[in-house]
């Protein structure tokens, strides 16, 4: 039976390479995202036969223990280890953040069992063609281009900078002020705020890709994410809305800088059930809404 240990910040280097085995584009299969949300999901891990097994607590009609699909050289063998663990500890065998394609693997692995599927729309990831967010070409992006053109007219002295040790303190100060103005009090927002500061304080260890927008010398927005395989993941994006069009600017500049020729997609992650976030993400015309499922094997 695998022995699970609490996932800590210091485990990021130990686990990072396993995420390269991911065959889907979910934001859950990223090293930085997993570490950022480890406390929210009470994440524990085990490495079995060169394969990473994660154990989490998800909040779906209460709280339940669940397992993302293992990442590594022995996915099927590790799934059987998870089955043994659940049998020995007398808990249901539940996999989470499973894509439609991966459901077939689970059904094949446990073909003599009943398989139940559950899905929550607020968990779905918004996936975009990288070229679309870089060029904003075509009629469907006229709204975004109008916002950017307006921004350029109002603020002609802006620049994009890569986040580094030289400006990290300024970005941290910007976010400190930004977060004190926010009226959001949800558990997700509170955890995100805590972990963004953790990223700032451990920037090199996290290995995040970051960018900021500076207007007249002052930080006005920033974005942070990471690349895994051919996907650029945007983990967080914050901007001062007093600058009209600032979100369109940071979105476009971040994509132009980090979505290089070998990046085919940009994942801007879930809307968390927030209606404003949903409308914003939909306005950029995703090429895919990547649904994720809870799969219970009985």
C-alpha positions as a Markdown table, in Angstrom:
| # | Residue | x | y | z |
|---|---|---|---|---|
| 1 | Unk | 0.0 | 0.0 | 0.0 |
| 2 | Unk | 1.5 | 3.4 | -0.9 |
| 3 | Unk | 2.5 | 5.7 | 1.9 |
| 4 | Unk | 1.4 | 9.3 | 1.3 |
| 5 | Unk | 3.3 | 12.3 | 2.5 |
| 6 | Unk | 2.1 | 15.9 | 2.7 |
| 7 | Unk | 3.1 | 17.9 | -0.3 |
| 8 | Unk | 5.2 | 20.9 | 0.6 |
| 9 | Unk | 6.8 | 23.8 | -1.2 |
| 10 | Unk | 10.2 | 22.0 | -0.9 |
| 11 | Unk | 8.8 | 19.1 | -3.0 |
| 12 | Unk | 8.4 | 21.1 | -6.1 |
| 13 | Unk | 11.7 | 20.1 | -7.6 |
| 14 | Unk | 11.1 | 16.4 | -6.6 |
| 15 | Unk | 7.8 | 16.3 | -8.5 |
| 16 | Unk | 8.2 | 18.9 | -11.3 |
| 17 | Unk | 9.3 | 16.6 | -14.1 |
| 18 | Unk | 6.4 | 14.1 | -13.6 |
| 19 | Unk | 4.0 | 16.7 | -14.9 |
| 20 | Unk | 5.7 | 16.5 | -18.3 |
| 21 | Unk | 4.0 | 13.1 | -18.6 |
| 22 | Unk | 0.6 | 14.8 | -18.8 |
| 23 | Unk | -1.3 | 13.9 | -21.9 |
| 24 | Unk | -4.1 | 16.5 | -21.3 |
| 25 | Unk | -4.2 | 20.3 | -21.1 |
| 26 | Unk | -5.8 | 20.6 | -17.6 |
| 27 | Unk | -4.4 | 23.3 | -15.3 |
| 28 | Unk | -4.4 | 20.6 | -12.6 |
| 29 | Unk | -1.5 | 18.8 | -14.3 |
| 30 | Unk | 1.0 | 21.5 | -13.7 |
| 31 | Unk | 3.8 | 21.7 | -11.1 |
| 32 | Unk | 3.3 | 25.3 | -10.1 |
| 33 | Unk | -0.5 | 25.0 | -10.0 |
| 34 | Unk | -0.4 | 21.9 | -7.9 |
| 35 | Unk | 2.0 | 23.4 | -5.4 |
| 36 | Unk | 0.0 | 26.7 | -5.2 |
| 37 | Unk | -3.2 | 24.8 | -4.3 |
| 38 | Unk | -1.7 | 22.1 | -2.2 |
| 39 | Unk | -3.1 | 23.4 | 1.1 |
| 40 | Unk | -6.5 | 24.1 | -0.3 |
| 41 | Unk | -6.8 | 20.5 | -1.5 |
| 42 | Unk | -4.8 | 18.9 | 1.4 |
| 43 | Unk | -2.6 | 17.4 | -1.2 |
| 44 | Unk | -0.4 | 14.4 | -0.4 |
| 45 | Unk | 1.9 | 12.4 | -2.7 |
| 46 | Unk | 3.7 | 9.2 | -3.3 |
| 47 | Unk | 6.2 | 8.2 | -6.0 |
| 48 | Unk | 5.7 | 4.6 | -7.1 |
| 49 | Unk | 7.7 | 3.0 | -9.9 |
| 50 | Unk | 8.8 | 6.4 | -11.3 |
| 51 | Unk | 5.2 | 7.6 | -11.2 |
| 52 | Unk | 3.7 | 10.4 | -9.2 |
| 53 | Unk | 0.5 | 9.6 | -7.3 |
| 54 | Unk | -1.4 | 12.5 | -5.8 |
| 55 | Unk | -4.1 | 12.3 | -3.1 |
| 56 | Unk | -6.4 | 15.3 | -2.5 |
| 57 | Unk | -9.5 | 16.3 | -0.6 |
| 58 | Unk | -12.1 | 17.8 | -3.0 |
| 59 | Unk | -15.2 | 19.6 | -2.0 |
| 60 | Unk | -18.1 | 18.2 | -3.9 |
| 61 | Unk | -21.4 | 17.6 | -2.0 |
| 62 | Unk | -19.3 | 17.5 | 1.1 |
| 63 | Unk | -15.6 | 16.4 | 1.3 |
| 64 | Unk | -14.1 | 13.3 | -0.3 |
| 65 | Unk | -10.7 | 11.9 | -0.9 |
| 66 | Unk | -9.8 | 11.6 | -4.6 |
| 67 | Unk | -6.9 | 10.9 | -6.8 |
| 68 | Unk | -5.9 | 12.7 | -10.1 |
| 69 | Unk | -4.7 | 10.2 | -12.6 |
| 70 | Unk | -1.0 | 9.2 | -11.9 |
| 71 | Unk | 1.8 | 10.9 | -13.9 |
| 72 | Unk | 4.8 | 8.9 | -15.0 |
| 73 | Unk | 6.0 | 5.7 | -16.5 |
| 74 | Unk | 3.5 | 3.3 | -14.9 |
| 75 | Unk | 0.1 | 4.9 | -14.9 |
| 76 | Unk | -1.9 | 1.7 | -15.0 |
| 77 | Unk | 0.2 | 0.0 | -12.3 |
| 78 | Unk | -0.1 | 3.1 | -10.1 |
| 79 | Unk | -3.9 | 3.1 | -10.6 |
| 80 | Unk | -4.0 | -0.4 | -9.2 |
| 81 | Unk | -1.9 | 0.7 | -6.3 |
| 82 | Unk | -4.6 | 3.4 | -5.7 |
| 83 | Unk | -7.3 | 0.8 | -5.8 |
| 84 | Unk | -5.4 | -1.3 | -3.2 |
| 85 | Unk | -5.0 | 1.8 | -1.0 |
| 86 | Unk | -8.7 | 2.6 | -1.1 |
| 87 | Unk | -9.6 | -1.0 | -0.4 |
| 88 | Unk | -7.2 | -1.2 | 2.6 |
| 89 | Unk | -8.3 | 2.1 | 4.0 |
| 90 | Unk | -12.0 | 1.4 | 3.3 |
| 91 | Unk | -12.6 | 4.6 | 1.3 |
| 92 | Unk | -14.3 | 4.9 | -2.1 |
| 93 | Unk | -12.1 | 4.7 | -5.2 |
| 94 | Unk | -12.5 | 8.1 | -6.7 |
| 95 | Unk | -10.5 | 9.8 | -9.5 |
| 96 | Unk | -10.7 | 13.5 | -10.1 |
| 97 | Unk | -9.9 | 16.1 | -12.7 |
| 98 | Unk | -10.4 | 13.4 | -15.3 |
| 99 | Unk | -11.0 | 14.4 | -19.0 |
| 100 | Unk | -13.4 | 12.6 | -21.3 |
| 101 | Unk | -10.5 | 10.8 | -23.0 |
| 102 | Unk | -9.2 | 9.5 | -19.7 |
| 103 | Unk | -12.6 | 8.2 | -18.7 |
| 104 | Unk | -12.1 | 5.5 | -21.3 |
| 105 | Unk | -8.8 | 4.4 | -19.7 |
| 106 | Unk | -10.5 | 4.1 | -16.3 |
| 107 | Unk | -13.4 | 2.1 | -17.7 |
| 108 | Unk | -10.9 | -0.2 | -19.4 |
| 109 | Unk | -8.8 | -0.6 | -16.3 |
| 110 | Unk | -11.8 | -1.4 | -14.1 |
| 111 | Unk | -14.1 | -3.0 | -16.7 |
| 112 | Unk | -15.7 | -5.3 | -14.2 |
| 113 | Unk | -16.7 | -2.5 | -11.9 |
| 114 | Unk | -19.5 | 0.1 | -12.1 |
| 115 | Unk | -18.2 | 3.6 | -13.0 |
| 116 | Unk | -20.1 | 6.7 | -12.0 |
| 117 | Unk | -19.4 | 10.2 | -13.5 |
| 118 | Unk | -19.9 | 13.6 | -11.9 |
| 119 | Unk | -19.2 | 16.9 | -13.5 |
| 120 | Unk | -19.2 | 20.6 | -12.3 |
| 121 | Unk | -19.2 | 23.3 | -15.0 |
| 122 | Unk | -17.2 | 25.7 | -12.9 |
| 123 | Unk | -14.2 | 23.4 | -13.0 |
| 124 | Unk | -13.9 | 23.4 | -16.8 |
| 125 | Unk | -10.7 | 25.0 | -18.2 |
| 126 | Unk | -10.9 | 27.6 | -21.0 |
| 127 | Unk | -8.4 | 26.6 | -23.7 |
| 128 | Unk | -7.4 | 29.0 | -26.5 |
| 129 | Unk | -5.3 | 28.8 | -29.7 |
| 130 | Unk | -2.1 | 30.6 | -28.8 |
| 131 | Unk | -2.0 | 32.4 | -32.2 |
| 132 | Unk | -5.5 | 33.8 | -31.5 |
| 133 | Unk | -4.5 | 35.5 | -28.3 |
| 134 | Unk | -1.3 | 36.8 | -29.8 |
| 135 | Unk | -2.7 | 38.3 | -32.9 |
| 136 | Unk | -6.3 | 39.0 | -31.9 |
| 137 | Unk | -7.0 | 38.8 | -35.6 |
| 138 | Unk | -10.5 | 38.7 | -37.1 |
| 139 | Unk | -13.8 | 40.3 | -36.5 |
| 140 | Unk | -14.5 | 38.2 | -33.3 |
| 141 | Unk | -11.6 | 40.0 | -31.5 |
| 142 | Unk | -12.6 | 43.5 | -32.5 |
| 143 | Unk | -13.8 | 44.3 | -29.0 |
| 144 | Unk | -10.4 | 43.4 | -27.5 |
| 145 | Unk | -8.6 | 45.4 | -30.2 |
| 146 | Unk | -10.8 | 48.4 | -29.4 |
| 147 | Unk | -9.9 | 48.2 | -25.7 |
| 148 | Unk | -6.2 | 48.0 | -26.6 |
| 149 | Unk | -6.4 | 50.9 | -29.0 |
| 150 | Unk | -8.1 | 53.0 | -26.4 |
| 151 | Unk | -5.5 | 52.1 | -23.9 |
| 152 | Unk | -2.7 | 53.1 | -26.3 |
| 153 | Unk | -4.4 | 56.5 | -26.8 |
| 154 | Unk | -4.8 | 57.1 | -23.1 |
| 155 | Unk | -1.5 | 55.8 | -21.9 |
| 156 | Unk | 1.2 | 56.1 | -24.5 |
| 157 | Unk | 4.1 | 55.5 | -22.2 |
| 158 | Unk | 3.6 | 51.8 | -21.1 |
| 159 | Unk | 5.9 | 48.9 | -21.3 |
| 160 | Unk | 5.9 | 45.1 | -20.7 |
| 161 | Unk | 8.7 | 43.7 | -18.5 |
| 162 | Unk | 9.6 | 40.2 | -17.4 |
| 163 | Unk | 9.2 | 39.7 | -13.7 |
| 164 | Unk | 12.7 | 39.3 | -12.1 |
| 165 | Unk | 14.5 | 40.0 | -8.9 |
| 166 | Unk | 15.0 | 43.6 | -10.1 |
| 167 | Unk | 11.2 | 44.4 | -10.1 |
| 168 | Unk | 9.7 | 41.6 | -7.9 |
| 169 | Unk | 9.4 | 43.9 | -4.9 |
| 170 | Unk | 7.4 | 46.4 | -7.0 |
| 171 | Unk | 5.0 | 43.7 | -8.2 |
| 172 | Unk | 4.6 | 42.5 | -4.6 |
| 173 | Unk | 3.8 | 46.0 | -3.4 |
| 174 | Unk | 1.3 | 46.4 | -6.3 |
| 175 | Unk | -0.5 | 43.2 | -5.3 |
| 176 | Unk | -0.5 | 44.2 | -1.6 |
| 177 | Unk | -2.3 | 47.4 | -2.5 |
| 178 | Unk | -4.5 | 45.6 | -5.0 |
| 179 | Unk | -5.6 | 42.9 | -2.6 |
| 180 | Unk | -6.5 | 45.4 | 0.2 |
| 181 | Unk | -9.0 | 47.1 | -2.2 |
| 182 | Unk | -10.7 | 43.8 | -3.1 |
| 183 | Unk | -14.1 | 43.0 | -1.6 |
| 184 | Unk | -13.9 | 39.3 | -2.4 |
| 185 | Unk | -13.9 | 37.1 | 0.7 |
| 186 | Unk | -14.4 | 33.5 | -0.7 |
| 187 | Unk | -12.2 | 30.7 | 0.5 |
| 188 | Unk | -10.7 | 30.3 | -3.0 |
| 189 | Unk | -9.8 | 34.0 | -3.2 |
| 190 | Unk | -8.3 | 34.0 | 0.3 |
| 191 | Unk | -6.1 | 31.0 | -0.5 |
| 192 | Unk | -5.1 | 32.5 | -3.9 |
| 193 | Unk | -4.0 | 35.7 | -2.1 |
| 194 | Unk | -1.9 | 33.7 | 0.4 |
| 195 | Unk | -0.2 | 31.6 | -2.3 |
| 196 | Unk | 0.5 | 34.6 | -4.6 |
| 197 | Unk | 2.6 | 36.1 | -1.8 |
| 198 | Unk | 4.2 | 32.7 | -1.4 |
| 199 | Unk | 5.2 | 32.7 | -5.0 |
| 200 | Unk | 6.7 | 36.2 | -4.7 |
| 201 | Unk | 8.7 | 35.1 | -1.6 |
| 202 | Unk | 9.9 | 31.9 | -3.4 |
| 203 | Unk | 10.0 | 33.1 | -7.0 |
| 204 | Unk | 13.1 | 31.2 | -8.1 |
| 205 | Unk | 12.0 | 28.0 | -6.5 |
| 206 | Unk | 8.5 | 28.1 | -8.1 |
| 207 | Unk | 10.1 | 28.8 | -11.5 |
| 208 | Unk | 7.2 | 30.9 | -12.6 |
| 209 | Unk | 7.0 | 32.9 | -15.8 |
| 210 | Unk | 5.9 | 36.4 | -15.0 |
| 211 | Unk | 5.3 | 39.6 | -16.8 |
| 212 | Unk | 4.1 | 43.1 | -15.7 |
| 213 | Unk | 2.7 | 46.2 | -17.4 |
| 214 | Unk | 4.3 | 49.5 | -16.3 |
| 215 | Unk | 2.4 | 52.7 | -17.0 |
| 216 | Unk | 4.3 | 56.0 | -16.6 |
| 217 | Unk | 6.8 | 54.1 | -14.5 |
| 218 | Unk | 4.2 | 52.5 | -12.2 |
| 219 | Unk | 3.3 | 48.8 | -12.1 |
| 220 | Unk | -0.3 | 48.5 | -13.3 |
| 221 | Unk | -0.8 | 44.8 | -13.9 |
| 222 | Unk | 1.0 | 41.5 | -13.7 |
| 223 | Unk | 0.5 | 37.9 | -14.8 |
| 224 | Unk | 2.2 | 34.7 | -13.8 |
| 225 | Unk | 2.1 | 31.2 | -15.2 |
| 226 | Unk | 4.1 | 28.3 | -16.6 |
| 227 | Unk | 4.7 | 26.2 | -19.7 |
| 228 | Unk | 4.1 | 22.4 | -19.7 |
| 229 | Unk | 4.5 | 20.6 | -23.1 |
| 230 | Unk | 2.8 | 22.8 | -25.7 |
| 231 | Unk | 0.6 | 24.8 | -23.4 |
| 232 | Unk | 1.1 | 28.1 | -21.6 |
| 233 | Unk | -0.9 | 28.1 | -18.4 |
| 234 | Unk | -2.0 | 31.5 | -16.9 |
| 235 | Unk | -2.2 | 30.9 | -13.1 |
| 236 | Unk | -2.9 | 34.4 | -12.0 |
| 237 | Unk | -3.6 | 37.8 | -13.6 |
| 238 | Unk | -4.2 | 41.0 | -11.7 |
| 239 | Unk | -4.6 | 44.5 | -12.9 |
| 240 | Unk | -5.7 | 48.0 | -11.8 |
| 241 | Unk | -9.0 | 48.6 | -13.6 |
| 242 | Unk | -8.5 | 52.4 | -13.3 |
| 243 | Unk | -6.4 | 52.0 | -16.4 |
| 244 | Unk | -9.1 | 51.3 | -19.1 |
| 245 | Unk | -8.1 | 48.3 | -21.2 |
| 246 | Unk | -5.4 | 47.1 | -18.8 |
| 247 | Unk | -6.6 | 43.5 | -18.7 |
| 248 | Unk | -6.7 | 43.3 | -22.5 |
| 249 | Unk | -3.1 | 44.6 | -22.6 |
| 250 | Unk | -1.6 | 42.3 | -20.0 |
| 251 | Unk | -3.4 | 39.3 | -21.6 |
| 252 | Unk | -2.1 | 40.1 | -25.0 |
| 253 | Unk | 1.5 | 41.1 | -24.0 |
| 254 | Unk | 1.9 | 38.0 | -21.8 |
| 255 | Unk | 0.8 | 35.8 | -24.7 |
| 256 | Unk | 3.1 | 37.5 | -27.1 |
| 257 | Unk | 6.1 | 37.2 | -24.9 |
| 258 | Unk | 5.7 | 33.6 | -23.6 |
| 259 | Unk | 3.6 | 31.7 | -26.3 |
| 260 | Unk | 6.6 | 31.0 | -28.6 |
| 261 | Unk | 6.5 | 29.0 | -31.8 |
| 262 | Unk | 6.3 | 25.6 | -30.0 |
| 263 | Unk | 3.3 | 26.7 | -27.8 |
| 264 | Unk | 0.0 | 25.8 | -29.5 |
| 265 | Unk | -2.4 | 26.5 | -26.7 |
| 266 | Unk | -3.0 | 28.9 | -23.8 |
| 267 | Unk | -5.0 | 27.6 | -20.8 |
| 268 | Unk | -6.6 | 30.5 | -18.8 |
| 269 | Unk | -8.1 | 28.0 | -16.3 |
| 270 | Unk | -11.5 | 27.9 | -14.6 |
| 271 | Unk | -14.1 | 30.5 | -14.0 |
| 272 | Unk | -14.8 | 29.2 | -10.5 |
| 273 | Unk | -18.5 | 29.9 | -11.0 |
| 274 | Unk | -17.9 | 33.6 | -11.1 |
| 275 | Unk | -20.2 | 35.1 | -13.7 |
| 276 | Unk | -17.9 | 38.0 | -14.5 |
| 277 | Unk | -14.9 | 35.7 | -15.1 |
| 278 | Unk | -17.1 | 33.4 | -17.3 |
| 279 | Unk | -18.1 | 36.3 | -19.5 |
| 280 | Unk | -14.5 | 37.5 | -19.8 |
| 281 | Unk | -13.2 | 34.1 | -20.7 |
| 282 | Unk | -15.9 | 33.5 | -23.2 |
| 283 | Unk | -15.3 | 36.8 | -24.9 |
| 284 | Unk | -11.9 | 35.5 | -26.0 |
| 285 | Unk | -13.5 | 32.7 | -27.9 |
| 286 | Unk | -11.9 | 29.5 | -26.5 |
| 287 | Unk | -11.2 | 26.8 | -29.0 |
| 288 | Unk | -12.2 | 24.3 | -26.3 |
| 289 | Unk | -14.0 | 24.2 | -22.9 |
| 290 | Unk | -12.1 | 21.4 | -21.3 |
| 291 | Unk | -14.6 | 19.6 | -19.0 |
| 292 | Unk | -13.2 | 17.6 | -16.0 |
| 293 | Unk | -15.0 | 14.8 | -14.2 |
| 294 | Unk | -15.0 | 13.0 | -10.9 |
| 295 | Unk | -15.1 | 9.3 | -11.6 |
| 296 | Unk | -16.1 | 6.9 | -8.9 |
| 297 | Unk | -15.3 | 3.2 | -9.3 |
| 298 | Unk | -17.6 | 0.8 | -7.4 |
